[in-house]
Amino acid sequence: MGLGLALASALAFGGSGVAAKPLIEAGLDPLHVVWLRVAGAALVMLPLAVRHRALLRRRPALLAGFGLLGVAGVQAFYFASISRIPVGVALLVEYLAPALVLGWVRFVQRRPVTRAAALGVVLAVGGLACVVEVWAGLGFDALGLLLALGAACCQVGYFVLSDQGSDAADEAPDPLGVIAYGLLVGAAVLTVVARPWSMDWAVLADSADMNGTPVAAALLLSWIVLIATVVAYVTGVVSVRRLSPQVAGVVACLEAVIATVLAWILLGEHLSAPQIIGGAVVLLGAFIAQSSAPSKGSPEPVASGGAERELSAPDHAR
């Protein structure tokens, strides 16, 4: 179930670019698309924020951290980085996050990890380099690379914070409440960065071109908000609780593969042989990382940090 949720999250996140690109080509600024995405999702999740308002008192730091890092930080750093370096390079650096998560678990939390989990990370990152064809546009802009690394670090925060509170000593906060407040915080931060009052709102009332087919801009925005944000974050956070941050992080590498395949099918952006091979390698890495977690009760070191964590997770987070 956890693996299925992680795959669903990768699929949902991966579909965001395919829907966003026609809107950007129709005249919307990329940052405005990001703001519409996060603010729209925050509006959808607002009733849940009201329902879980006790989280503001119980876990204010978690909510602020998730909103700043997992929502606003990843988006802002990534879009800032692609203004200076090729998209493929920025995407590859951002998806160093699974390796950074593994380092966090091993050296900061001092929890054991398996060699299989480490091998899965290496394969996933190497395969991702082929998917984005990083060699096609290497440009070493120091600031651009630092911004992309900032996106990777924020993504680490997303995985680590999604796993918070799942120990027996502390009741896990409801993931829907965490996501709802994270989106509200992210929307507030991105409002300052994107300045939506300068947006060309008329674009949303028209249609956008998707590989020669006109599609209503409002329909594309609805997909971005409901599927690529709300569904993506909900399934992503729940999957982290079931798998562990580092395993879910490796599976999340599939987002780039899914985005590339969807762009091939819907936008006519053809895949090369190295991209197809790289996608297969990413799949292999994700499979190895996931299969490194043994059954419950196993005393061996695992990617999730030990069977004790799995056994202590609350029922509603499983």
Secondary structure, 3 states (H helix, E strand, C coil): CHHHHHHHHHHHHHCHHHHHHHHHHCCCCHHHHHHHHHHHHHHHHHHHHHHCCCHHHHCHHHHHHHHHHHHHHHHHHHHHHCCCCCHHHHHHHHCCHHHHHHHHHHHHCCCCCCHHHHHHHHHHHHHHHHHCCHHHHCCCCHHHHHHHHHHHHHHHHHHHHHCCCCCCCCCCCCHHHHHHHHHHHHHHHHHHHHCHHHCCHHHHHCEEEECCEEEEHHHHHHHHHHHHHHHHHHHHHHHHHHHCHHHHHHHHCHHHHHHHHHHHHHCCCCCCHHHHHHHHHHHHHHHHHHHCCCCCCCCCCCCCCCHHHHHHCCHHHC
